[in-house]
Amino acid sequence: MKKTTVIRNARLVNEGVITESDVLLKAGRIEKIAANLAAPAGALVFDAGGRHLLPGMIDDQVHFREPGLTHKGDFHSESRAAIAGGVTSYMEMPNSKPPTTNVEQLLWKYARAAATSAANYAFYFGATNDNIDEIRALDPKLTCGLKVFMGASTGNMLVDNESTLAAIFRDSPVLIATHCESTPMIQANIKQAMEKYGNKIPVTEHARIRSAEACYASSELAVSLAERHGAQLHILHVSTARELDLFKPGPINGKNITAEACVHFLHFDDSEYERYGNLIKCNPAIKSAADQAALFAAITDGRLDIIATDHAPHTLAEKHSDDYLAAPSGLPLVQDVLVAALETVHAGKLDLHTVVRGISHNPATRFSVIERGFIREGYHADLVLVDMHGSTDVTRERVLSRCGWSPFEGRRFHSSIDAVWVNGALAFDGERVIEHGAAEQLQFNQQKR
């Protein structure tokens, strides 16, 4: 429920500046930012006690598993986990069952999320080898972007026809977001692994099977197509140092080609497959410590623009498969993403403003999200109160995702999320998610080209 609220004594982290201020929330918006604000009659007063107030995270890449895979998660369960993790808005991927490759299925998702989601929501439209007419007819206000799997995927969603790819990059009316891995190279690597190990391929081979070369070949193709056709391209979950040469450093404004880092690539490297096994199996694969160091440098200089999760829950029974090829790829991350990102600040690898830019400002800018992603008067009141001197112990008991586990179990992060507001409604009080009913469909001002 949206209530008039005054947040007092906050340290606002916004657009590269930390400002001590009060914030007035009214009718779901940020009404006023100023010191010593008077509380209107009947307003709630929340004392931030000098803690940091951040714009809510906009996660541009999640898989919430609805429809068709709801034993793993759905819009309600995963959005509640997201809220507890400081994610106030998400953009959900199309590889559900059935896939979101027509407008009817896209509209179904919006209607379902309107009834069940705890966080603000938007959905990608999925490309296939044979839906170019539907892509050309897309309304840019209806979707955050077009997802193109230029690497292995489920069902009919691998787009590997050269003429189809050219048509997509030439004609898409919306931003194109790509998963980039070369399927032929991966298949050749699997064949070599099977010749060596038979049906007992160890998960320690994952980074060699889904190799840096496979990532680069596909990313280079996507960039060349975008440059040739003047497309807006966003490459998801970049995992290798070599790919970073494809992107330009600097602010996101004015870029036609952007790229994303995922939080798990910042906390795990390939030396940890022995310990975690399939629990950290994901696509693209977690690569080397040298690749990880390069990702940090690229986030800092702006070659990687956005920090996201690629939240992809699977059950523990599925993850504990003895068959490497059968064990699914993906990690549940939305509940831990913000404290995990802030841990890189405590470790001296990123600064706080860079993190806020990556989780909030840049996703809003890149996807042309209307009036979110910044702490500005008149904007939607999506806010996260963080204690940078707090702590978060990751235990299985606290997990809200339906899959019931976290790859960070046993870790202590040195920050805590103490409150979350969605459109001015208190959605998380530091201990529990509140059924607030204030989530909204994200609005975009992408211009059809």
N, C-alpha and C positions, 0 to 999 in steps of 0.2 A: 504494500500500500504506500502510495506516494504521500509523504507528510512534509510540511514545512519544517525544515531542520536548519539549525545553525551549528556548524562545526567550528569550535573555538580552538585557538592555540595550536594550529597546524603548521607544519613546514611543507609548503607546496613545492613539489618537484615538477617543473614544467618548462619546456622550451629552453633548457640549458641554464635555468636559474632556480635557486631555492629561496622562497619568500615566506616569511613568517606572517600569517594572516588568518582571518576567519573566513568562512565560506557560508553563504546563505543558499539553501536549496529550496526551491519552490516550484510546485507543479511539474516536477520531474526534471527541472533545469537548474543550472547554476545561475542564480538570480544576481548575486553580488559577491565580489571578492574584495575584502577590505579589512583593516584592523579595527578591533573594538566595535563590531557590528552589534546593534541592538536587536534582541530577539523579538520578532512579532508576537502578538498575543497568541497563546496556544501552541507556539512552535516548540519542537523538541530541541534540546540543547545537548550537544555531544562534545565533551572535552577531549581533544586529541592529545593533550598533555605533551606537546612538543614533538610528537611523532610525525613521520613523513607521510604526506598525502600525495598519492600518485594518480594519474588518469588510469582508469581500468584497462587491463590488457585486452587487446583485440587479437585473438589467435586466428591467423589466416589459414590454418590447416589442421582440421580434426576429422576423425572418423568416428561418428557416434552410433553406427551400426543399425540404424533404423531407416527403412524396413528390412526385414529378412534375416537379421543376425542378432536379434534382441536378447539372446542368451548371453551375449557379451556386454551389451549396453543399449541404451536408447536415449532419446533427446532429454528425457526427464532425469535419468540417473547420471548421465555424463555431464549435463549442464549444472547439476548440483555440485558435482565434484569440481567443475570449472569455477563456479562461484567461490567455493572454499579456497581455491587456488589463486584468486585475484583476477580471473578471466571473466570480464563482464560481457564480452561479445565474441562470437565465434563464427567461422565460415567453414561449412561442413562439406565433405567430399562426396562425389557422386557414385562411388563403387559400392553401393548397397545392393540389396536383392529385392525387387528389380533395380537396375541401375538408373540413375537420374539422367537419362539421355533423351527425354522428351518433355515438353512443357507440362503435360498432365502429371507426370511423376514429380516434377519440380513444384508444382502447385500443391500436390499432396503433402510434400514435406513442409511447406510453409504453413498449411492448415494444421498439421500435426504439432509443429513446434509452437504455434500460437496457443495451443491448448495445454502444452505440457512443459515447455522450456523455462528454465529458471534464469537463463542468460539471454541477451539479445542474439539474434540469429540471422544468418544468410546462408545460401546454398549455391554451390557450383553446379553448372550444367556440364555434363560429360560428353566428350567427343568420342566418336567411333569411326570406323572406316566407311560408314554408310549413312551418317546423319548430317551431312553438310548442309542440306536444305533447311533443316531445323536450326542449325547454328546460324546461318545467314539471317533467319527470321527472328532471332533472339531480341527481346526488349532489354536494353542495357540497364534499365531500372529494376529488372526482375531478378538479376543474379549478380553475385560478386565477381564472377569470371567464368571462363571456359577451362575445364581441366582436361589436359591432354596427357595421357600416359604414353610417353615415348620410350617405355621400357616395359618389363613384364607386369601384367595386371591380371585381374580376374575377369572371366566372361569375355564379352566382346569389346572391352575397353582399351585394348592395346591398339594404338594407331600406328601402323607401320607401312601403310601404302604411301609412296612418295608423292603421288599426285594429290591424294587427300590431304597430306600434311601441307603441301604448297597452297591448296585452296583454303585450308583453315587459317594459315598465317596471312594470307592475302585478304580474306573476306570476313574474319571474325569481327563482330561489332563490339566485342568486349575484350578486356584484358585476358591474355592466354597464360595460364599457370601450368607449368610442365613438371612431370616426373621424368627425369632424364637418366636412363641407363640403356645401354645397347643390348637388346635381347639376344641377337646372334652371338655376341661375345660372351654373354653369361652362359648361354647354352653350350658353347664350346668349352668353357671352363668347367661346367658341370660334367661334361663327358670325360674330361681329363681326370677330374676328381674321382669319378666312378671307376675309371680304369685303375686308379691307384688304391682306392678304398672299397670298391664294390658298393654294397648298399649301406655301408657303415661310415659314411662321410662325417667327420667330426665338425662341430660348429666352428671350431677354430679355423676352418677353411673358408668361412663365410666372406671375409674381406678380400680373399683372393678370388673367390668365385664371382662375387659382385664387385669387380675390381675398379681401381681408380681409372684404368684405361677405358672400361665400359662406361663409366660416368662421363669422362671427358668427351668421348666420341659423340655421345648423345647430346650433351650440353653444347658442344661446338656446333652441331647441326641445328639445334634450336636457335642459337644466337645468329647463325648465318641466315636462317630463314626469316627471323625477325628483322634483321638489317636489310635483307633483300626486299621485303614487302612492307616495311615501315610499321610493323606490328608492335603492340604493347605486350612485352614478354616479362613474366616473373618466373624464375627458375626456383623450384622448391628444394628444400633440404639438401643444400650443397654439402658435400662430405669430404672433398679432397683439396689439397693445396693447388694442384695443377689447374683445376677449373677456375680458380680465382683470377687467373690472367685474362679471362673472358669478360670481366666486369670492371667498371670504372669506379675509382674512389670518389668520395665527396658526397655532398648532400643529395637527397633523393629527388628533390624538385627538378623537373625537367628531364629526368631519365626515361628513356623508352624501354630499357632493359635493366631489370633489378634482380636481386637474388636474396635467398633466405638461409639463415642458420637455424638449426634445431637444438634445443637445450640439451638433449642427451649426447650430442656430439661434443658438447663442451664439458661433459663430466665423465665420459667413458672413452677408452681407446681399445685397440685390438688386443692389448695384453690381458684384458679382463674377460675374454671369452672363456678362458679356463675356469674362472670363478663363477661367472653368471650363466654361461651356456646360452640356451635359447631365450632366456629372459631378456637379453639385450640383442637378440637377433631382430634386425629391422632392415628395410630397404629404402634407400641405399644403406649399405653396411657401415657400421662404425669402423673407422679406419685407424691409422697410426697416430701415435703421440705427435709426430711431426705435422701431420695433417691437422690435428687439433690445434696446435700452436699457430698454424697459418690461419685457421678460422678466426681465432681471437684477434689476430692482427687485422684481418679483413673486416671484422665488425667495427673495430676501432677506426679504421680509415674510410669506412663507408662502402667498400666493395660488396659487403654483405649488409643489406639494408634492414632486414626484419629478423626478429627472433621469435620462433614459434615452437609448437610441440610435435606436430604430426601424431597427436594422440590416437592410438590404435589399440584398443583393448582386446585381449584374447584371454580365455580361461586358463588357469594354471594347468588343467589336464591337457589342454591343447599344446601349451608351451612345453610340457614335460614329455612330449613325444620322443621316442628313441630314434625316430627317423628324421634326419636333418631336413630332407626335402619336404616332409609332411608337416613339420613344425611351422606354424604361421609366423610371419614377420610383423613386428609392431610392438609398441610399448604404451602403457597407460601413463599419461604425464600431466594432465591438466591440473590436478590437485597440487602438484609439487612444482610447477613451472616457475612461478614467480620467486619463491624462496630459493629455488635452484639457480635462477638467473642472478638473484641478489648475492648468492654465495660467491659468484665470480667477482663481485665488488669487494667483498671481504678478503678474497684471495689476492686482490690487487691486479687482476687480469683485465677487468673492465671498470669504467667508472659509472657512477649512478646515472648520470645524464645519458650516457650511451645506452644503458639498459632501457631506460624509459623511452628513449628515441626508438629503440628496436621493437619494444613490445606494444607501444601505444601510438606515438606520433607517426612513425613511418607506415604502419599498416593503414591508418586512417588516410594518409596522404596518397599512398600507392593505389588503394582501391576506391578512392574518391568517396569515402564514407562521409555522409553529411553530419556535421556538428557533433563528432565524437573524437576521442583520442587525445584531447587536450583539456587542460583546466582553464576554460575561458568563460566569461560571462555570456549567457545565452545558449551555451552548449548543454547537451544532455548531461545529467549529473551521474556519470559512471565513474566511481571513485574507489580507491583502495587505500586504507590506512595501514601503514607498515611500521613495525617496531624494528629498527635496524640494530637494536641492542637486545632483541628477544631471541627466542630459539624455537625450533620446530623439530621434534623427534618424529621421524617417519616410521610408523608402526603399521602392521597389517590391520589392526583394529580400527584405525582412523580412516581407512580407505573408503571413499564413497562411490567410486566407479564400480559398476556391477561385477566386473571381473575379480575384484576383491584383493588385488595385490599392487605393489609398486616396485619398480626396479631400484628405488632409493631406500628400501626398507633397511633399518639399522643405522641410517645416517642421522646426524644432528646438523640441521642448518641453522645459521646464526642470525636469522631474521624470523619474524612471525607476521602473519596477516591478522590484524586485530579487528578490522571491520571492512565491509564491502557494501557500496550502494549501487543499485541499478536503477537508472532513471529516477533518482532521488529517493528510492525505497531502500531501507536497510535490508540487505539480502543475506548478510553473514555477520555475526556478532563476535567472531573470534573463536567460537566454540561450535555453533550450529548454524546450518543453513535455514533461513526463514522463508516460508512459502509466501512470497510477497506479491505475486501476480502482476509485476510491473514490466516484465520483459517485452521488448518490441522487435519487430522486423527491422533490420538495418536498411537504411535508405542510401542510394548512391546517385552521384551526378556524373557518371561516366557518359561521355559524348559518343554517339554512334558515328563511326567513321565511314 
